[in-house]
Amino acid sequence: MRPQVKFWYLNHNGKRAQRTVLVDSLEFLVAPGFGYQPGWFLSGWDCDKKARRSFALSRVEESGEPDLELMKWRGFKLMNFGLVTEDEIAQLAKKEHDDAGTK
């Protein structure tokens, strides 16, 4: 079962919109196109646009409480790649939650 997450996203034209996505991958794209720099992208079915889309994590904005499903998914994928440990994920989630409270 793919997680469904909601987040605010700032696209390559500077337009901000809330998106609802059924996540299927977290991937590093070397040549993403549309003026984006290489980096980590969340990909999946965009429920609003009714198409598969990829979203630069650097352009995902949180509003209010962080989306715990998104953090769990991101942490799970990074752990599978061996990039972080479960303890590091817990620390990152706490930091993101604390940072969201100071915005």
C-alpha positions in Angstrom: 0.0 0.0 0.0 1.4 3.4 -1.0 1.3 6.2 1.5 -0.8 9.2 0.6 0.8 12.5 1.6 -0.3 16.2 1.4 2.2 19.0 1.2 2.6 22.5 -0.1 4.9 22.7 -3.2 6.7 25.5 -4.9 7.0 24.6 -8.6 9.7 25.7 -11.1 7.6 28.7 -12.1 7.3 29.9 -8.4 3.7 28.8 -8.1 2.8 27.5 -4.7 0.0 24.8 -4.4 -1.1 22.1 -2.0 -0.5 18.6 -3.5 -1.9 15.2 -2.6 0.4 12.4 -3.8 0.3 8.6 -3.6 4.0 8.0 -3.1 5.8 5.2 -5.0 9.4 6.3 -4.8 12.1 8.6 -3.4 14.9 8.9 -6.0 18.0 10.9 -6.7 17.6 12.4 -10.2 20.8 13.5 -12.0 19.0 15.3 -14.9 15.5 16.1 -13.7 14.7 18.8 -16.4 12.4 21.8 -16.2 15.2 23.9 -14.7 15.6 21.8 -11.6 19.0 21.0 -10.2 20.1 17.3 -9.5 18.7 16.1 -6.1 16.2 14.0 -4.2 12.7 13.8 -5.7 9.5 12.3 -4.3 7.6 10.6 -7.1 4.1 9.2 -7.4 0.5 9.7 -8.5 -0.6 13.3 -8.2 -4.2 13.0 -7.2 -4.9 16.6 -8.2 -3.3 16.5 -11.6 -4.4 12.9 -12.3 -0.9 12.0 -13.5 2.4 10.7 -12.3 4.7 13.5 -11.1 8.0 14.0 -9.3 8.5 16.7 -6.7 11.9 18.1 -5.7 12.2 17.6 -1.9 14.0 21.0 -1.7 10.7 22.6 -2.9 8.4 20.8 -0.5 7.1 23.2 2.1 5.4 22.2 5.4 2.5 24.2 6.7 1.6 23.7 10.4 2.3 20.2 11.7 4.8 18.2 9.6 3.3 15.3 7.6 4.3 12.3 9.6 3.5 9.9 6.8 5.9 11.8 4.5 8.6 11.8 7.1 8.1 8.0 7.8 8.2 7.3 4.0 11.4 9.4 3.5 13.1 7.8 6.5 12.1 4.3 5.4 13.5 4.8 1.9 16.7 6.4 3.2 17.3 3.5 5.6 16.8 1.1 2.8 19.5 2.8 0.8 21.8 2.6 3.9 22.1 6.4 4.1 20.8 6.8 7.6 19.9 4.7 10.7 16.6 4.5 12.5 18.0 6.6 15.3 19.0 9.3 12.9 15.5 9.3 11.4 14.0 9.9 14.8 16.4 12.8 15.4 15.6 14.2 11.9 11.8 13.9 12.5 12.2 15.7 15.9 14.3 18.5 14.3 11.8 19.0 11.5 8.9 19.1 14.0 10.8 21.6 16.2 11.8 23.7 13.2 8.2 23.8 11.9 7.1 25.2 15.3 9.5 28.2 14.9 8.3 29.3 11.4 
